[in-house]
């Protein structure tokens, strides 16, 4: 079996459908970026990826990963991790279809097939506490029983309004029963001292994890925060490849690692990061707040890890309309009552609706 083509169909949900096609008629699927990022991805696809992958055996996943992430012979590639990740997802999906096995089996076997999701709600920086509470209530009404509120401050708005952030967390915490999971994501928004002060106030109310409290490149500062607080401090969603995660563990020492299925380099690399986390006795909790093919890849990788006991992220903010996503990819990609149920369907278990693809293609 050989790869004959790799194509991207832009869709109205804001992403593209990537297909790795073969001469055996078996395809692997992933979601490619849209918009400006999609233009950059398409350039990499045409100029760098297709010339080295078309004509190759698609099942040699590790070899293809190494080629794209590092290079081959006298060619230096070093493509961005999120570009490598898209291709890697599609190759794992194809591998599963060719063997008739789900990706979670091919990656070592599922430790569980029911995964609780946490309802992730962002843009807290521009909302009032009451508006954020309304968004959390929406998740509660949809059946979610774990939550995270995100401030989306970013590092350039450091310490902009920590008091409002605290009042927002306090209001949501008081609404939710005490046993319900609630995390807080500063999205790089605090200085070290503010993060420690804020974290101690959160601890008094009851918090389950404190995510990206400071800019992600400040690893010594992250260690200061993690050492000072009892709450589990998490990091890693922006980080690429296992080598950075090794430095993150040695220098930042967060309590939880949160690799993103694309940002880290795809299922192949996320699995290696999970093994690194196990070596350092660190829990993992991936960042993949969406519904669709890529989120399924994140879930299939996550359930193969024994210490993957925390809920997996989910948000309606990054997927496009869920009805459209379900029509495109099947009902298995959409949560039910705050949970995802993985099956033993081949590959990532996607039920692609070609009529829906045709209807939602951007022309």
N, C-alpha and C positions, 0 to 999 in steps of 0.2 A: 504494500500500500504506500502511495506517495502523495504528498501535498501537491495539488494542482493549482490552487489559487487561494488568496485570502482577501475577502471583500468586506466592505462596511456599508450598510444601508442606514442613512440618517432617518431617525424616527421623530414623531411629534412629541414624544415623552422627554425630549431633550438629550437623548443619547443615540448612539448608533448600534445596530445589530452587526456584530462581527462574526463572520463565518470562515472557519478553516475548512476548505473543501478538499476532497481526495478522489483518486481515480476509482476507489471502491464504492463511492456514493455515500460514505459516512462523513458527517460534518460535526465539527465542534463549535460551540457558540459561546460568546461573551458579549458584554456591553462595552462599546468603545465611547470615549468622551465626545461630547457635542460642543457646539459653539467654537470659540477660538481654540480651545484645547483640542477640539476635534480636528481642526485644520492642521495643527502641529502633529497630532497623531497620524493623520493621513499622510503627511510628508514623510514621517519616519517609516510608515508602512510601505510606501512605494519605493523609497530610496534605499532603505537599509534592511527591512525585515523580509519582504518578499524575495529579493535577490538571493538571500541565504537559506530561506526555508522552502521555497517552491522546488519540488523534486525530491525533497527529503522524506524519510520515514517519520510520520507524525508521532509515533509512539516513543521515540527517543527523547523524552521530555527533558531529562536532566541535561543532555547534550545541547538541546536547543536553548534551554535557559542560560547555560554558560556562554553560548555564542552571543546571545543578545545582551546579557548583562556585562560580559567581559570582552570577549572577542574570540577569534579563531584564526589559527595559523598566523599570518602577518597582518591580520585585520583587527583593529581596535574599535570595538563598538561602544560599550559603556552607555547603553541606552538608559533613559530614566526608568526608575523602578516601576512607575505607574504604567509605562508603555510595555515593559516586559511582562507586567502582571496581567494585562489584558490577554496577550497571546498565551500565557501560561494557563489561564482559566480555560480558554477554548481547547487547548491541547488535552487537559485533564478530562474535560467533557467528552472529547472525541475518544480518548482512551477507554473511558467507561462504556461508551456505546459500542466500541469494537469488541470489548470483552464481555459485554452484557452485565457489567457490575456497576454498582454505585461508586462514586468517587470516594465516599467515606470508607468503603471496603478496600479499595485500592490503596488508600493512604494509611492502612493499618487496622481498620475496624472501628466501628462506632462504640463508644462507651455509653451512649444514650441516643435516642432518636427523637425525643420530645425536648425542645429547648425553650425555656422561658425567655421572653424578650422584655427589655425595658423600654418604655415610651420616652423618647428623647425629644425635648422641645427646646428650641434655641431662640436667638435674637433677643435674649433677655436684656441686653444693654439698652434697647430702645422701647422696652415694654415697662408698664407699671407692674408692681407686684400682683395687683388684681387681674391684670390681663394675662400674666403668666399662669396664675391659678386657674383661669378659665381654660387655658390650653391643657393643663394637667387634668382638669375635670373631663375634658373631651377624651383623653386617653383612658381614664377610669371608666367612662361610659362604654368604651369600646372593649372593655374586658381586660385591660392591662393591669397588672398588680405589681409592677416594678417601674421606677421612674428615674429620670435624670433631667435636671434643668441646666441649660447651657447659656452662658452670658455672651459668648462670641465677641469678647472684647478685642482679642488679638494684642500682640505685644506693643503696638504703637499707641494704645490707649491705656497705658499702665496706670493702675490705681485710680481709674476715672471716677468710680462711684461705689466703693465697697460697702458703704452703709445701705444703699438701695439693694445691692445684691443680697446682703444679709437679711433684710426685711422680706425680700422675695422668697428666699429659702425658708425663712421662719413661717411665712404664711402657708406655703405648700406643705411644709412638715406638719403644721398644725391641722391641715385638712386631711392628710393621709393617716390611716391607722399606724400606730408605732411599729408594728411588725412589717410594714410595707417598705420595700427597698427604695431608698432615695439617694442618688448621687448628685454631686454639684460639679460642673465643668466651668472653670474660669477662662478656658481658652487662651492661656498665656497672659492673662490680664493683670497679674499682681507682681509687685516686687517681693523679694524674699520675706522681709519683715511683715508686710501686709498679709501675705499668704499664711504665715504662721499665726498671726493674730486672728485672721478670718477663720482659719481651720479650727482653732481652739473654740471659737464661738459656735461653729457648726457642730463640733463634738458635743457641746452641752445640750444641743437640741436633738441630736441623733442623726448621723450621716453615715452612709455605707461606703462611699469612696469619693475622694477629692481629686478631680482630674485636671491635668495640665495647669497647675496653679501659677506657674511662671513661664516665661519664654522657653521654648523647648530646647534651644541650644545652650542654655545655662545649666550645665550638668552639675557643677559644684553647688550652685544655688538650690537645685532640686534636692540634692542630698541633705542640705541644711533643713529644708522644709520637711522632707520625709523623716529625718531623725528627730525633729522637734515635735511631731504630731503622733497621736495614737491612731487616727483614722488612716485607712489605706490610701496612699497617694499613688496615682496612676499616671502613666505617660507612654508615648510611643506612636501615637496615631499618625504623626507627620513624618516618621522616620523610615528611611529606606535601607533595606538589606541588613543581613545578620551582623555585619561588621560594626555598623552604628549601634545596634542593640547590644553588642558586646561592650562597647564603650559606655552606653547608657547604664548597663548593669554595674560596671566597675566604678564609674565616676558619679552617676546620679543615684543609683541604688533605690529606684522606686519600689513600691510594694507590689504593684500590678503592672504587667506589660500589656499594651493595647495596640498591637500591629494592625494595620489596615490591609485588606486583601490586595489592594492595588498599590498603595504607597510603599508597602514593604517589598513588593516584587512578585506577587501571585501566590497561589497555594503551595508551590514547591518551596518558596522561601519562607512563607509563614510557618510551614511545618517545621523547618529547621530552626526558626526563632522559638517556636513552642518547645522544641527539644532543648534549646539553650536555656529557656526559662525553667524547665524542669531540673536542669543541672544546677541552677542557682536557687532552686526551691521557691520559685516565684509563680503565683497564680497568673493566669492569662484571661483577658476579657476583650475580644477584638472590637475594633472600630470599623463598622460597616453599616451606617445608618440609612438603609434603603430597602426597597423590595425589588427583586429581579434576579437576573442570572448571577451577577457578581456577588450579591448577598448570599445566594445559595452556595456559591463556592466557599464563602467565608464560613457558613454553617457546616458544610461537609468537612472542612478542615478542623473546625473547632471541636466537633463531637468526637474526634479521634484522640483527644487529649484527656488524660485521667484527671488532671487538676483544672479542667474547664467546667467549674461548677457555678460560676456567676452568670447572671442573665446576659444575653447577647443584645446589642443595641438595635433599635428600630426607630425610624422617623418617617413621617410622611412628607418631609420637606425636600427630599432629594431624588424622588423616584418618578415624578410625574403622577397623574391621576391613577389611583390604585385600580380603578375599574379598567383602565387602559392596560396597565401592567398585567393584570390577571387575564384580560382577553388575549394579550400577546403571548404570555409565557405559561398560562395555566393556573389553576387555583392553588397549586402547591407552593407558589411563591408568595402568597399573601397570608399573614398570620390570622389565626382563629383564636379568639379569646386570649390574646396576649401570648400565644405560643406558636412555634413552628413545629410541624411534624415532618420529619424526613422519612423517605420511603427507600425501598431497595430498587427503584427504577434505575435503569442504566444511566451512567454519566451523572449529571447534576439534576436529573429528573425533570427537565424542562419539556413542556408540551407546547412546542412552537405552533402558533396558528398562522399559517401562511397568508390566509385571507386578511387577518388583522394586520400583518406586516405590510401587505399591499395597501391597505386602507390608511395606515399611519405613516407611510413613507413620505418624507419631505421631498417635494419635487421642485 
